Amino acid sequence: METLTNASFKNLTKTEQVVMIINSGEELMSREEEGFIVHLYLLSGLFIELWYESNTNKIVNVESTDKENITRNYTEMNDLVKQLLRN
């Protein structure tokens, strides 16, 4: 398999993205935001968020994120995430 880049990930369908994340990603943490539960995953060096509707548990959005957004949105970061962000 070729190296996964942010561009190649975005070119996948939403279904392909979700399957890849669930099968190969490492869940790091989650947070709640205005009716959503957001799960942060690490997948081949990319940070990806899966957005679930709180009341239905349906995945409504998949998006890549960066270190700055992670630092801002995940204030309760554990040691693993802090170490990953230093790299």
N, C-alpha and C positions, 0 to 999 in steps of 0.2 A: 504494500500500500504506500502511495506517495505521502509526503509530509503534509499534514493538515495545516492550512493557513486560515486566517480569518476570512479571506476572500473565498477560498474553496468551501469553507463551512457555510458561508452565506449563500453560495450557489446551490446547496442542497435544498430539497423540499423540507417543509416543517416536519413532516413525518420522518424523513430520513435523519434530520437533525436530532429529533427526540430519541429515536431508536439508537443512534450512535452514542448519545449522552448516557442513556440508561445502561447500555451494554458495555461501554468502554470508559465512561467518565468516572471520576471520583468525587462524590459529594463532600463538600467542605463544610457547609453550614447553611442555615436558612434564616429568613427574616420575614416579618409581616409588614405590609404596606397597603393601607387603605383598601381593604377588601381582597387583598392578594396575599398569598404565601409565595415567597421567592426563594428558590433553592439555588445555591451557588455550586457549580461543578468546575473541576479542572479536567480538561480533555486535550491531550497532546499539546500541553503548554498554553492552551487558550482557557480563559475564564469565561464560562457560559452561565447565564441565568435562565432557569425555567420558571415562568410565572404561572401559578395556579390560582383560579378563582377560589376564594375561601369557602364559599357556600356550596360549590359543585365539585371541587377538586379537579376541574377540567383545566388542562394546560391551554393557556390562551396566548402565550407569547414565549418566544425563544430568542435570546439576544446575547451577543458577546459583550463583555464589559472589560474595563481596563483597571489598572492598579489604583488610579485616582478615585474612580467610582467605588471600588471595593473599600478603600480606606474611609470614604465618606459614608457609605451605606451600611457597612458592617462594623459598627463601633465596638462590638463585643468579640473582636477577632481572637481566635485561639492561637497558640504558638505556631502551629503548622502554617496557617495563612500568613502570619507575620514573617516567617522564614521564607515562604515562597515570594512574598512581595519584595524582600531584600535582594533577590536574585535578578 
